[in-house]
Each structure stands twice: as C-alpha cells, then as structure tokens.
Amino acid sequence: MLYKTVTVATHTTHQALRQPLFYVLTASFAAMIWSSQFFTMFTLDDSLEGILLREMGIASIALCGALLSVLLSWLVITRDMEQLVALTLLSKPLSRTQFLVGKYLGILGAVGFSSAVLAGVLLATVWQKEAGPRLEEVSNVDEVTYHEPSGDTAIVIESVKGIPEDNPLRAEVTFVREIPERVSRAARVAGLPGGGRFAQGQLSVWREHNLYQWLILRSWNEGGHGKIEIAVGRPWLAADGTPLDALADPAKSGEFLPPAGSDGRLGPSRFGAAPWAWGRFWSFDAPQLLKAAALAVVRVAILLAFASALAPHASLVVNGAVSFLIFLLGHVANYIFLALGGPGHSLVTRKLGEIFYAIFPNLENSRVESLVAAGREISFSYVCWSASYGFAYAALVLVAGAALFSRKEIR
C-alpha cells in the first residue's frame, strides 16, 4: 500500500512541476519578497523595516502555498476526474484512498519545493538588507563609528602607555578584562579587517564633563586583558579635512591620553559591524525565519487537505471558496472561542464556541510571523508540536475525504 501511494505521489509531484502556473506563481512571489525591502522604506522608521520585511516575507510564503494548493488540486485531481484519467488509474489494483493520499502528498511536495525556494529568497533579502557587507561601509571613511543594537562595549581602563613616551603619536590602552574579539567563522569570512574587531572604531571617554574620542588602530586580547592601540598625536580628519575627534588642535593631542581608571567605551567600526551582523544573522535570525517558513507550510498542509478532499466533488471556484473560508476561520478560531466562552454568555453559547473551536483547525498555533519579526526565539520543540497538530488534523480531513470519495461514482 505504501509503495503504491509513494508512486502516485511521485508522479503527482512531477505532474505539478510541469505546470507553467507553478513557476509563474513561485517567480511572482519571489519577486514580491525581494522587492518588499524597497517598500518598507516608506515606514519612515528604520526600526520597523526589518519587522515588516520578515512579516511580509513569511506571509507571502503562506499565501503562495495556499494558492498553489487550490490550483494544483484542481489541475491534478479535478481535471484527472473530468478527463477520466482517474478512472484508468483506479481500474488498476489501486484503492481510492491510495489515490487521494498520493495526490495530496505529491501536491504537498511541490508546494514544499516552492516554499523552500521562497524561504531562500527571503533569507537572501533579509541578509542583503540587514547583514551583508555593503559597499558604503567600506567607502565611507568619514563615518567609521557604528553603534551596535546592544550598545557599545563599556570597559574600565587599567593603564595607558604612550608610544613614544616623551611625545606620543600612539598609545597602548590596557583594560581590566578581555574585550569581545572572537567572532564566528561566518563573520570572519564576511571581511573582518586586520587589526581586530574594533580596528578603525573609536574609544570614547568622559573627562571633566567633556567627551574625548580617539581612533582605534588595532585591538587584541593578551594575558586576560583587552588591549587597543589608538592614535593620539595627529588629528583624525575626514575626507574634506574636518576634524572628526573632539580635539581640534593637533598640537595638544598628546596631552590628552585616556585617563586610567575611567570607563572607556569601544565603538566598533563599520568594518566590524557587517561581520557582527552577518554572524548574528546566520546564528539566530536565519534559523528563526526557517522555522516560521516551516510552520507556514504546516498551515498550507491543512488547507491542502481540504482542497484535496473537495477536489473530486467540486469545481475550482467552489473548492477555492470553501478552502479559503476554512483557512480564514482557522485563523480566527481562537478569538471566536474566547469571545463566545466568556462568563457573560449563556451555556448554549459557550458550548457552540467549544464545538466551533473543536471542529475548525487552530491555525494561529503555527502563525509566528509577528514573534519572529520582533526577534523572539521559536523553540524547536514548539515547531515539532505545532507540526504534529497540523499534520494530524490534515490526516483526519483526508480520512473523511477518502470516505466520501469511496462512494463517488466516476463517470
């Protein structure tokens, strides 16, 4: 039985992948996801761009999968019924349950392939928008400071040694503890400059209610202490000659070494920011986006179960309308249950809410776009639990659909 089901599923996947509509929809949504990075600029708030980009991308994956589910179920099930191709298949030693389940798995395989492509496009888009090394980060030498979302690294200065001591042009600053120099391998590949993570960044120190800043030439850890080398004997100039540090008079630069015992703040350069963002993206953001995309496919799998069960009995318009109505009700089932189950309602109303909640799928369990967009971590156990619920519900729908299909006369 399993072999025959897998054979039908494999043939159905090939049949779906030969449909031009499959590639048109996938390419259209891929273009939509990639171009969404430009539409998010109209929010006028940089902090919202990443949130909208993630939400729009994951929602696009779910919407494309929903459209493909309904359309492909019509192309590979309803049309096979109308053209009597199904009659030929069912004249073989193949049961109707094997036929329906095989068709479902085959369409799900094609939808999963499309979702994987769109998830890759979403990852590339978010990486390009937020994590990838950008040309301006290398070319803008007059804008070297980059403030990380977690804030600059604050650390106590232990000692300062001028180089040379009599008329220092540079100074070696030693901190009481190590500085976060280590980065992931992906971050190193991203183009971390020689001289450490804070090379070309700046050291900022408050002294007598004045803020002083020095250009960091290189940074490293040694003997349990963090060390940086800073330029103090010449002005730090922009491309147009404007001093960038708080000390405009180069002749006095040697008089203002960072005071020992003070609280220094290390601001990484733009060169260091891109590798840091890349490392965080591949260690945290990318796994969360992939989990959200996988849960979007789970929602689509439930919709596909309804579409496959209705395909032998209904036209494309009826199938699509009923499937999307169930898809919509599944997203509001939680809210309807809470609205009808309050203490102010009668016993009959509360029972109706419980029946509604039990019958329709709870699709909000697997809708985590908002959480992922806000930077929340989705555990792997939650993904497994939600996927188990979704595929179990889809299996029940297919069982009911197979029972109805077994009584249908094909002619």
C-alpha positions as CSV (number, residue, x, y, z in Angstrom):
1,M,0.0,0.0,0.0
2,L,2.8,2.4,0.9
3,Y,4.7,1.7,-2.4
4,K,1.6,2.5,-4.5
5,T,0.9,5.7,-2.5
6,V,4.5,6.8,-3.0
7,T,4.3,6.0,-6.7
8,V,1.2,8.2,-7.1
9,A,2.8,11.0,-5.0
10,T,6.0,10.9,-7.1
11,H,4.0,11.1,-10.4
12,T,1.8,13.9,-9.0
13,T,4.9,15.9,-8.0
14,H,6.3,15.6,-11.5
15,Q,2.9,16.5,-12.9
16,A,2.7,19.6,-10.7
17,L,6.2,20.7,-11.5
18,R,5.4,20.5,-15.3
19,Q,2.7,23.1,-14.9
20,P,3.7,26.6,-16.1
21,L,1.4,28.1,-13.4
22,F,3.6,26.7,-10.7
23,Y,6.6,28.6,-11.9
24,V,4.7,31.8,-12.7
25,L,3.3,31.9,-9.1
26,T,6.6,31.0,-7.5
27,A,8.6,33.6,-9.5
28,S,5.9,36.3,-8.9
29,F,6.0,35.8,-5.1
30,A,9.8,35.6,-5.2
31,A,9.9,38.9,-6.9
32,M,7.4,40.2,-4.4
33,I,9.5,39.1,-1.4
34,W,12.7,40.6,-2.9
35,S,11.1,43.9,-3.8
36,S,9.5,44.3,-0.3
37,Q,12.8,45.6,1.0
38,F,12.1,48.8,-1.0
39,F,8.5,49.2,0.1
40,T,9.4,49.0,3.8
41,M,11.4,52.3,3.4
42,F,8.1,54.1,3.3
43,T,7.6,53.4,7.0
44,L,9.8,56.3,7.8
45,D,11.1,54.3,10.8
46,D,14.2,52.2,10.4
47,S,13.3,50.0,13.3
48,L,10.1,48.9,11.6
49,E,11.7,48.0,8.2
50,G,13.1,44.6,9.4
51,I,9.8,43.7,11.2
52,L,7.7,44.4,8.1
53,L,10.2,42.7,5.8
54,R,10.0,39.5,7.8
55,E,6.3,39.5,8.3
56,M,5.6,40.2,4.6
57,G,8.1,37.5,3.5
58,I,6.6,34.8,5.7
59,A,3.0,35.8,4.8
60,S,4.0,35.7,1.1
61,I,5.2,32.1,1.6
62,A,1.9,31.1,3.2
63,L,-0.2,32.9,0.6
64,C,1.7,31.4,-2.4
65,G,1.4,27.9,-0.8
66,A,-2.3,28.4,-0.3
67,L,-2.9,29.5,-3.9
68,L,-0.8,26.6,-5.3
69,S,-2.7,24.1,-3.1
70,V,-6.0,25.1,-4.5
71,L,-4.9,25.4,-8.1
72,L,-2.8,22.3,-8.2
73,S,-5.5,20.2,-6.5
74,W,-7.8,21.3,-9.4
75,L,-5.1,20.6,-12.1
76,V,-4.0,17.2,-10.9
77,I,-7.2,15.8,-9.2
78,T,-10.3,17.6,-10.6
79,R,-9.1,17.5,-14.2
80,D,-8.0,13.9,-13.9
81,M,-11.5,13.1,-12.8
82,E,-13.1,15.1,-15.6
83,Q,-10.8,13.6,-18.3
84,L,-11.3,10.0,-16.8
85,V,-7.6,9.7,-16.1
86,A,-8.5,8.8,-12.6
87,L,-10.8,6.0,-13.9
88,T,-7.9,4.5,-15.7
89,L,-5.7,4.6,-12.6
90,L,-8.4,3.2,-10.3
91,S,-9.0,0.3,-12.7
92,K,-5.6,-0.9,-11.6
93,P,-5.0,-2.5,-8.2
94,L,-5.1,0.9,-6.6
95,S,-7.6,1.9,-3.9
96,R,-9.2,5.4,-3.8
97,T,-7.6,6.1,-0.5
98,Q,-4.2,5.4,-2.0
99,F,-5.1,7.6,-5.0
100,L,-6.2,10.6,-2.8
101,V,-3.4,10.4,-0.3
102,G,-0.8,10.0,-3.1
103,K,-2.2,13.1,-4.8
104,Y,-2.1,15.0,-1.5
105,L,1.5,14.1,-0.8
106,G,2.5,14.8,-4.4
107,I,1.0,18.3,-4.3
108,L,2.5,18.9,-0.8
109,G,5.9,18.0,-2.2
110,A,5.6,20.6,-5.0
111,V,4.3,23.2,-2.6
112,G,7.1,22.4,-0.2
113,F,9.6,22.9,-3.0
114,S,8.1,26.3,-3.9
115,S,8.2,27.3,-0.2
116,A,11.8,26.3,0.1
117,V,12.7,28.5,-2.9
118,L,10.7,31.4,-1.4
119,A,12.4,30.9,2.0
120,G,15.8,31.1,0.3
121,V,14.8,34.3,-1.4
122,L,13.6,35.7,2.0
123,L,16.8,34.8,3.7
124,A,18.8,36.4,0.9
125,T,16.7,39.5,1.0
126,V,16.9,40.0,4.8
127,W,20.7,39.3,4.6
128,Q,21.1,41.9,1.8
129,K,19.0,44.4,3.7
130,E,20.5,44.0,7.2
131,A,23.5,41.7,7.5
132,G,25.5,41.7,4.3
133,P,28.7,43.8,3.9
134,R,27.7,46.9,2.0
135,L,29.8,49.0,-0.3
136,E,29.2,52.2,1.7
137,E,30.5,50.5,4.8
138,V,33.9,50.2,3.1
139,S,33.9,53.5,1.2
140,N,32.6,56.0,3.9
141,V,35.9,56.6,5.7
142,D,34.3,59.7,7.3
143,E,31.7,57.6,9.1
144,V,33.7,55.0,11.0
145,T,31.6,54.6,14.1
146,Y,28.8,52.1,14.2
147,H,26.7,51.7,17.3
148,E,25.6,48.1,17.8
149,P,21.9,47.4,18.8
150,S,23.2,46.0,22.1
151,G,25.2,49.2,22.8
152,D,28.9,50.0,22.7
153,T,31.2,47.9,24.8
154,A,32.0,49.6,28.1
155,I,35.1,48.6,30.0
156,V,37.4,50.0,32.7
157,I,40.8,51.3,31.6
158,E,43.6,49.8,33.6
159,S,46.7,51.6,32.2
160,V,47.8,53.8,29.3
161,K,51.3,53.8,27.8
162,G,52.3,56.5,25.3
163,I,54.3,55.4,22.3
164,P,56.9,57.0,22.4
165,E,56.5,58.2,26.0
166,D,58.1,61.7,25.5
167,N,56.0,62.8,22.5
168,P,53.4,60.1,21.9
169,L,51.9,59.6,18.5
170,R,50.2,56.5,19.6
171,A,49.2,54.9,22.9
172,E,48.6,51.4,24.1
173,V,45.5,51.2,26.3
174,T,45.1,48.1,28.6
175,F,41.7,47.2,30.0
176,V,40.9,45.2,33.2
177,R,39.3,42.4,31.2
178,E,39.3,40.9,27.7
179,I,37.3,42.6,25.0
180,P,34.9,40.6,22.7
181,E,37.3,40.0,19.9
182,R,36.2,36.5,18.9
183,V,33.6,36.2,16.1
184,S,32.1,33.3,14.3
185,R,33.7,31.7,11.2
186,A,30.9,33.2,9.1
187,A,31.8,36.7,10.5
188,R,35.5,36.2,9.6
189,V,34.6,35.3,6.1
190,A,32.4,38.4,5.9
191,G,35.5,40.6,5.8
192,L,36.7,41.4,9.3
193,P,39.7,43.8,8.8
194,G,43.1,43.0,10.0
195,G,43.8,44.5,13.4
196,G,40.8,43.1,15.3
197,R,37.1,43.7,15.6
198,F,37.4,47.3,16.8
199,A,40.0,48.4,14.2
200,Q,39.0,51.7,12.7
201,G,36.5,52.2,15.5
202,Q,36.8,54.7,18.3
203,L,37.5,54.9,22.1
204,S,35.2,57.4,23.9
205,V,36.0,58.7,27.4
206,W,34.2,61.3,29.5
207,R,36.7,63.6,31.3
208,E,35.7,66.6,33.3
209,H,32.3,66.8,31.6
210,N,33.9,66.6,28.2
211,L,33.8,63.8,25.7
212,Y,37.1,62.8,24.1
213,Q,37.5,60.3,21.3
214,W,40.4,58.5,19.8
215,L,40.8,56.5,16.6
216,I,41.5,52.8,17.3
217,L,44.3,51.4,15.1
218,R,44.1,47.8,16.3
219,S,42.7,45.7,19.1
220,W,43.6,42.4,20.6
221,N,43.5,40.3,23.9
222,E,46.6,39.4,25.8
223,G,47.1,37.7,29.2
224,G,43.4,38.1,30.3
225,H,43.4,41.8,29.4
226,G,42.0,43.6,26.4
227,K,44.3,46.0,24.6
228,I,43.9,48.6,21.9
229,E,46.3,50.9,20.1
230,I,45.0,54.4,19.5
231,A,46.2,57.4,17.5
232,V,46.8,60.5,19.8
233,G,49.5,62.6,18.1
234,R,47.7,63.7,15.0
235,P,44.2,64.8,14.2
236,W,41.6,62.4,12.9
237,L,40.4,64.0,9.7
238,A,37.5,63.3,7.4
239,A,37.9,63.3,3.6
240,D,37.3,67.0,3.5
241,G,39.9,67.8,6.2
242,T,37.3,68.4,9.0
243,P,38.5,67.0,12.4
244,L,36.3,64.1,13.5
245,D,37.5,63.9,17.1
246,A,36.7,66.2,19.9
247,L,40.3,67.6,19.8
248,A,40.6,70.1,17.0
249,D,44.1,71.3,17.9
250,P,46.7,68.7,16.8
251,A,49.4,70.3,18.9
252,K,47.7,69.4,22.1
253,S,46.7,65.9,21.2
254,G,49.5,64.3,23.1
255,E,48.3,66.0,26.3
256,F,45.0,64.1,26.3
257,L,45.7,60.5,26.8
258,P,42.8,58.4,28.1
259,P,42.9,58.5,31.9
260,A,43.5,55.2,33.7
261,G,40.6,54.1,35.9
262,S,38.0,55.7,33.8
263,D,35.2,54.0,31.9
264,G,36.1,53.7,28.2
265,R,33.6,52.8,25.6
266,L,34.7,50.9,22.5
267,G,32.6,51.7,19.4
268,P,33.3,49.1,16.6
269,S,33.8,50.4,13.1
270,R,31.5,49.9,10.2
271,F,34.0,47.3,9.0
272,G,33.4,45.4,12.2
273,A,29.6,45.9,12.2
274,A,29.0,44.0,9.0
275,P,30.7,40.8,10.2
276,W,28.9,41.1,13.6
277,A,25.6,41.4,11.8
278,W,26.4,38.5,9.5
279,G,27.4,36.3,12.3
280,R,24.2,37.0,14.3
281,F,22.1,36.6,11.2
282,W,23.3,33.0,10.5
283,S,23.3,32.0,14.1
284,F,19.9,33.4,15.2
285,D,17.8,35.2,12.5
286,A,18.1,32.6,9.8
287,P,17.0,29.6,11.9
288,Q,14.0,31.6,13.2
289,L,13.0,32.6,9.7
290,L,13.3,29.0,8.6
291,K,11.2,27.8,11.5
292,A,8.5,30.3,10.7
293,A,8.5,29.3,7.0
294,A,8.2,25.6,8.0
295,L,5.2,26.5,10.2
296,A,3.7,28.4,7.2
297,V,3.9,25.1,5.2
298,V,2.1,23.4,8.1
299,R,-0.8,25.8,7.7
300,V,-0.8,25.2,4.0
301,A,-0.8,21.4,4.5
302,I,-4.1,21.7,6.4
303,L,-5.6,23.9,3.6
304,L,-4.3,21.4,1.0
305,A,-6.1,18.6,2.9
306,F,-9.4,20.3,2.5
307,A,-8.7,21.2,-1.1
308,S,-7.7,17.6,-2.0
309,A,-10.8,16.2,-0.2
310,L,-13.1,18.6,-2.1
311,A,-11.4,18.3,-5.5
312,P,-13.2,15.1,-6.7
313,H,-16.6,16.7,-5.9
314,A,-16.4,20.4,-6.6
315,S,-15.2,22.8,-9.3
316,L,-12.3,25.1,-8.9
317,V,-14.4,28.1,-7.8
318,V,-16.3,26.1,-5.1
319,N,-13.2,24.4,-3.9
320,G,-11.2,27.6,-3.6
321,A,-14.1,29.4,-1.9
322,V,-14.7,26.7,0.7
323,S,-11.0,26.1,1.3
324,F,-10.1,29.7,1.9
325,L,-13.2,30.2,4.1
326,I,-11.9,27.3,6.3
327,F,-8.4,28.8,6.1
328,L,-9.8,32.2,7.3
329,L,-12.0,30.6,10.1
330,G,-9.0,28.6,11.3
331,H,-7.1,31.8,11.9
332,V,-9.9,33.3,14.0
333,A,-10.9,30.2,15.8
334,N,-9.0,31.2,18.9
335,Y,-10.7,34.6,19.0
336,I,-14.2,33.3,18.4
337,F,-13.7,30.7,21.2
338,L,-12.6,33.4,23.6
339,A,-15.4,35.7,22.6
340,L,-18.1,33.1,23.0
341,G,-16.7,31.4,26.1
342,G,-16.7,34.5,28.4
343,P,-18.6,34.4,31.7
344,G,-21.2,36.8,30.3
345,H,-22.6,34.3,27.8
346,S,-25.1,31.5,28.2
347,L,-24.3,27.8,28.4
348,V,-25.5,27.2,24.9
349,T,-23.3,30.0,23.5
350,R,-20.3,28.7,25.3
351,K,-20.9,25.1,24.0
352,L,-21.3,26.5,20.5
353,G,-17.9,28.2,20.9
354,E,-16.3,24.9,22.1
355,I,-17.8,23.0,19.2
356,F,-16.6,25.6,16.7
357,Y,-13.1,25.5,18.3
358,A,-13.0,21.7,18.2
359,I,-14.2,21.4,14.5
360,F,-12.1,24.1,12.8
361,P,-8.3,24.0,12.8
362,N,-6.4,26.3,15.1
363,L,-4.1,27.8,12.6
364,E,-2.9,30.5,15.0
365,N,-0.7,27.9,16.6
366,S,1.6,27.9,13.6
367,R,1.4,31.6,12.8
368,V,4.6,33.0,14.3
369,E,5.4,35.8,11.9
370,S,5.0,38.6,14.4
371,L,7.1,36.8,17.0
372,V,10.0,36.1,14.6
373,A,9.8,39.7,13.2
374,A,10.1,41.0,16.8
375,G,13.2,39.0,17.4
376,R,11.7,36.3,19.6
377,E,13.1,32.8,19.5
378,I,10.8,29.9,18.4
379,S,11.9,26.7,20.1
380,F,12.4,23.6,18.0
381,S,10.0,21.7,20.4
382,Y,7.2,24.2,19.6
383,V,7.8,23.7,15.9
384,C,7.5,19.9,16.3
385,W,4.4,20.2,18.4
386,S,2.7,22.6,16.0
387,A,3.6,20.5,13.0
388,S,2.3,17.3,14.7
389,Y,-1.0,19.0,15.4
390,G,-1.2,20.3,11.8
391,F,-0.4,17.0,10.0
392,A,-2.7,15.1,12.4
393,Y,-5.6,17.4,11.6
394,A,-4.8,17.1,7.9
395,A,-4.8,13.3,8.2
396,L,-8.3,13.4,9.8
397,V,-9.5,15.5,6.9
398,L,-8.0,13.1,4.4
399,V,-9.7,10.2,6.1
400,A,-13.1,11.9,5.8
401,G,-12.3,12.9,2.2
402,A,-11.4,9.3,1.4
403,A,-14.6,8.0,2.9
404,L,-16.6,10.4,0.7
405,F,-14.5,9.7,-2.3
406,S,-15.1,5.9,-1.9
407,R,-18.8,6.5,-2.5
408,K,-18.5,8.7,-5.5
409,E,-19.3,7.3,-9.0
410,I,-16.7,8.2,-11.6
411,R,-18.2,8.8,-15.0
